[in-house]
Amino acid sequence: FIQMFRSAKKRDVLQLLRRVPKEMLPFVVEAAVAAQSVASLAALSDFLDFSKESKSLLEKFLYAAAFSPRPSGELLRLVLDKLDGKQLVPEVWETGIIAVGSLVGKLCQQKLCGLQEAERGVKTILGGLRDAKEESEMVIYLLALGNAVLPETIPTLLDYAEEGPATVTAVAISALQRFPAQHISDKVKRVMRRIFHEQRKSYEKTCRLAAAEMLLDNEPSPMDVINILLATNELETEMATFLLLKVQNSLH
């Protein structure tokens, strides 16, 4: 199917999408996404109406895009165009934003961060995060940033990790944990220390544990290890045991 789509004309792909039995449609949409030819993406653009199509089919399209191993700028543009300025059901919007993050990240892995579509994707996520009022919206945009794994977004993630409500803090730290060790700078470690030791405000134990994990997993200083071990005296048994095991594993 994919090979066929790569050599097919737009009108042929579109005709197939319109005529195929309903139960086969998700498979054909996935194949058209995987083909990533100009014709197949143009046909999908004409065929998929985000205001009318079933939620399951739209999510199938977005998942296929998000999991594409080597996406093109054109595929990201198609997803962005379909999300832009439309009133979507929450599940489709959430999947779409997270897919944008995944596509941006994979384009950057291919050294294509400078593409207009990639830059537009980053602006869409950061702009949405900046304007988000609801905690649930912030979480979706932070998940997208976690998928993108862009070093320039680390300061933003740190702000939300330290200042956000519990769920937001947890997602922001989780996004930071996806970065390779060379991006876990002294500034990142300082914020993780403040969160673990609750120097500015109280944090949920899962957030404190995640912050400690980041310190222990990224070339911890002797002082960090000592302070984390000292802190276990005041922690719940489960948290203390987890951190002691973590330190033991690091020593091994």
C-alpha positions as CSV (number, residue, x, y, z in Angstrom):
1,F,0.0,0.0,0.0
2,I,2.7,2.4,1.0
3,Q,4.7,1.7,-2.2
4,M,1.6,2.2,-4.2
5,F,0.8,5.5,-2.6
6,R,4.3,6.8,-3.3
7,S,3.8,6.4,-7.0
8,A,0.1,7.4,-7.1
9,K,-1.4,10.7,-8.1
10,K,-3.4,12.8,-5.6
11,R,-6.7,12.2,-7.3
12,D,-6.2,8.4,-7.1
13,V,-5.3,8.5,-3.4
14,L,-8.3,10.8,-2.7
15,Q,-10.6,8.5,-4.7
16,L,-9.5,5.5,-2.7
17,L,-9.9,7.3,0.6
18,R,-13.5,8.3,-0.4
19,R,-14.5,4.8,-1.7
20,V,-12.8,2.4,0.7
21,P,-15.1,0.5,3.1
22,K,-15.4,2.3,6.4
23,E,-13.6,-0.5,8.4
24,M,-10.6,-0.2,6.1
25,L,-10.3,3.6,6.2
26,P,-8.0,3.8,9.3
27,F,-5.5,1.4,7.6
28,V,-5.6,3.4,4.4
29,V,-5.1,6.7,6.3
30,E,-2.1,5.2,8.1
31,A,-0.6,4.0,4.8
32,A,-1.0,7.4,3.3
33,V,0.8,9.0,6.2
34,A,3.6,6.5,6.0
35,A,4.0,7.1,2.3
36,Q,4.6,10.9,2.9
37,S,4.5,11.6,-0.8
38,V,3.4,15.1,-1.9
39,A,0.3,13.5,-3.5
40,S,-0.7,11.3,-0.5
41,L,-0.4,14.2,2.0
42,A,-2.3,16.6,-0.4
43,A,-5.0,13.9,-0.6
44,L,-5.2,13.6,3.2
45,S,-5.4,17.3,3.5
46,D,-8.4,17.4,1.2
47,F,-10.0,14.3,2.7
48,L,-9.7,14.9,6.5
49,D,-12.2,17.4,7.8
50,F,-11.3,18.0,11.5
51,S,-14.8,19.4,12.1
52,K,-16.7,16.4,10.7
53,E,-14.6,13.2,10.8
54,S,-15.0,10.7,13.6
55,K,-12.8,11.3,16.6
56,S,-11.2,7.8,16.3
57,L,-10.2,8.4,12.7
58,L,-8.6,11.8,13.4
59,E,-6.7,10.3,16.4
60,K,-5.6,7.4,14.2
61,F,-4.2,10.0,11.7
62,L,-2.4,12.0,14.4
63,Y,-0.9,8.9,16.1
64,A,0.4,7.7,12.7
65,A,2.0,11.1,12.2
66,A,3.4,11.2,15.7
67,F,5.0,7.7,15.4
68,S,6.4,8.3,11.9
69,P,10.1,7.4,12.3
70,R,11.4,10.0,9.8
71,P,8.7,12.6,9.3
72,S,8.9,15.4,6.7
73,G,8.2,19.1,7.1
74,E,5.2,18.6,4.9
75,L,3.7,16.1,7.3
76,L,4.1,18.6,10.2
77,R,2.6,21.4,8.2
78,L,-0.4,19.2,7.4
79,V,-0.9,18.5,11.2
80,L,-0.5,22.2,12.1
81,D,-2.9,23.3,9.4
82,K,-5.5,20.9,10.6
83,L,-5.2,22.1,14.2
84,D,-4.9,25.8,13.4
85,G,-7.8,28.0,14.6
86,K,-10.4,25.2,14.8
87,Q,-12.8,24.2,17.5
88,L,-11.8,20.6,18.2
89,V,-13.0,18.0,20.6
90,P,-10.5,17.9,23.6
91,E,-9.1,14.4,22.8
92,V,-8.2,15.3,19.2
93,W,-6.7,18.7,20.3
94,E,-4.6,17.0,23.0
95,T,-3.4,14.3,20.6
96,G,-2.6,16.9,18.0
97,I,-0.5,19.1,20.2
98,I,1.5,16.1,21.6
99,A,2.0,14.9,18.0
100,V,3.4,18.3,17.0
101,G,6.0,18.0,19.8
102,S,6.9,14.5,18.6
103,L,7.2,15.7,14.9
104,V,9.3,18.7,15.9
105,G,11.6,16.5,17.9
106,K,12.1,14.0,15.1
107,L,12.7,16.7,12.5
108,C,15.4,18.2,14.8
109,Q,17.0,14.8,15.2
110,Q,17.3,14.8,11.4
111,K,19.1,18.2,11.6
112,L,16.0,19.9,10.2
113,C,15.2,22.3,13.1
114,G,15.6,25.2,10.8
115,L,12.6,24.2,8.6
116,Q,9.8,26.8,8.6
117,E,7.4,24.1,9.7
118,A,9.6,23.1,12.7
119,E,9.9,26.7,13.9
120,R,6.1,27.1,13.5
121,G,5.6,24.0,15.6
122,V,7.8,25.3,18.4
123,K,6.0,28.7,18.3
124,T,2.6,26.9,18.4
125,I,3.6,24.9,21.6
126,L,5.3,27.8,23.4
127,G,2.6,30.3,22.5
128,G,-0.1,27.9,23.6
129,L,1.8,27.2,26.9
130,R,2.2,30.9,27.6
131,D,-1.5,31.6,27.0
132,A,-2.8,28.5,28.8
133,K,-5.0,29.2,31.8
134,E,-6.1,25.8,32.8
135,E,-3.7,23.3,34.4
136,S,-4.9,20.6,32.0
137,E,-3.9,22.7,29.0
138,M,-0.4,23.4,30.5
139,V,0.1,19.7,31.0
140,I,-0.6,19.0,27.3
141,Y,1.8,21.7,26.1
142,L,4.5,20.5,28.5
143,L,4.1,16.9,27.3
144,A,4.6,18.2,23.7
145,L,7.8,20.0,24.9
146,G,8.9,16.7,26.5
147,N,8.4,15.0,23.1
148,A,10.4,17.7,21.3
149,V,13.4,17.6,23.6
150,L,14.7,21.0,22.5
151,P,17.6,22.4,24.6
152,E,16.3,26.0,24.1
153,T,13.1,25.1,26.0
154,I,14.9,24.0,29.2
155,P,14.5,27.4,30.9
156,T,10.8,27.3,30.2
157,L,10.5,23.8,31.6
158,L,12.5,24.9,34.7
159,D,10.1,27.7,35.4
160,Y,7.1,25.4,35.3
161,A,8.9,22.7,37.3
162,E,9.6,25.1,40.1
163,E,6.6,27.4,40.1
164,G,3.7,25.3,38.8
165,P,1.0,23.4,40.6
166,A,1.8,19.7,41.5
167,T,0.7,18.1,38.2
168,V,2.5,20.7,36.1
169,T,5.7,20.4,38.2
170,A,5.6,16.6,37.8
171,V,5.2,16.8,34.0
172,A,7.8,19.5,33.6
173,I,10.4,17.5,35.6
174,S,9.5,14.4,33.6
175,A,10.2,16.4,30.4
176,L,13.5,17.5,31.7
177,Q,14.4,13.9,32.5
178,R,14.3,13.1,28.8
179,F,17.3,15.3,28.0
180,P,20.8,13.8,27.6
181,A,23.2,14.4,30.5
182,Q,25.1,17.1,28.6
183,H,22.0,19.4,28.9
184,I,21.6,18.9,32.6
185,S,23.5,22.0,33.6
186,D,24.4,23.5,37.0
187,K,21.3,25.7,36.6
188,V,19.0,22.7,36.1
189,K,20.6,21.0,39.2
190,R,20.1,24.1,41.3
191,V,16.4,24.1,40.5
192,M,16.2,20.4,41.3
193,R,17.9,21.0,44.7
194,R,15.4,23.7,45.5
195,I,12.5,21.4,44.7
196,F,13.9,18.4,46.6
197,H,14.8,20.4,49.7
198,E,11.6,22.5,49.4
199,Q,13.5,25.7,49.7
200,R,10.8,28.0,48.2
201,K,7.6,26.0,48.7
202,S,6.2,22.6,49.4
203,Y,6.1,19.9,46.7
204,E,4.4,16.6,46.4
205,K,6.7,13.6,47.2
206,T,6.6,12.3,43.6
207,C,8.0,15.7,42.4
208,R,10.7,15.7,45.1
209,L,11.7,12.1,44.2
210,A,11.9,13.0,40.5
211,A,14.1,16.0,41.4
212,A,16.4,13.8,43.5
213,E,16.5,11.2,40.7
214,M,17.7,13.9,38.3
215,L,20.5,14.9,40.7
216,L,21.6,11.3,41.3
217,D,21.4,10.3,37.6
218,N,23.5,13.1,36.2
219,E,27.0,13.1,37.7
220,P,26.0,14.0,41.2
221,S,28.4,16.0,43.4
222,P,29.4,14.4,46.7
223,M,27.5,17.2,48.5
224,D,24.3,16.3,46.6
225,V,24.6,12.7,47.6
226,I,25.3,13.6,51.3
227,N,22.4,16.1,51.4
228,I,20.0,13.6,49.9
229,L,21.1,10.9,52.4
230,L,20.7,13.3,55.3
231,A,17.2,14.3,54.1
232,T,16.1,10.6,54.1
233,N,16.0,10.8,58.0
234,E,13.0,13.2,57.7
235,L,11.2,11.4,54.8
236,E,8.5,8.7,54.7
237,T,9.9,5.2,54.8
238,E,9.0,4.5,51.2
239,M,10.7,7.6,49.9
240,A,13.7,7.1,52.0
241,T,14.1,3.5,50.9
242,F,13.7,4.4,47.2
243,L,16.5,7.1,47.5
244,L,18.8,4.8,49.5
245,L,18.4,2.1,46.8
246,K,19.1,4.8,44.1
247,V,22.3,5.8,45.9
248,Q,23.4,2.2,46.3
249,N,22.8,1.5,42.6
250,S,24.9,4.6,41.7
251,L,27.7,3.3,43.9
252,H,27.6,-0.1,42.2
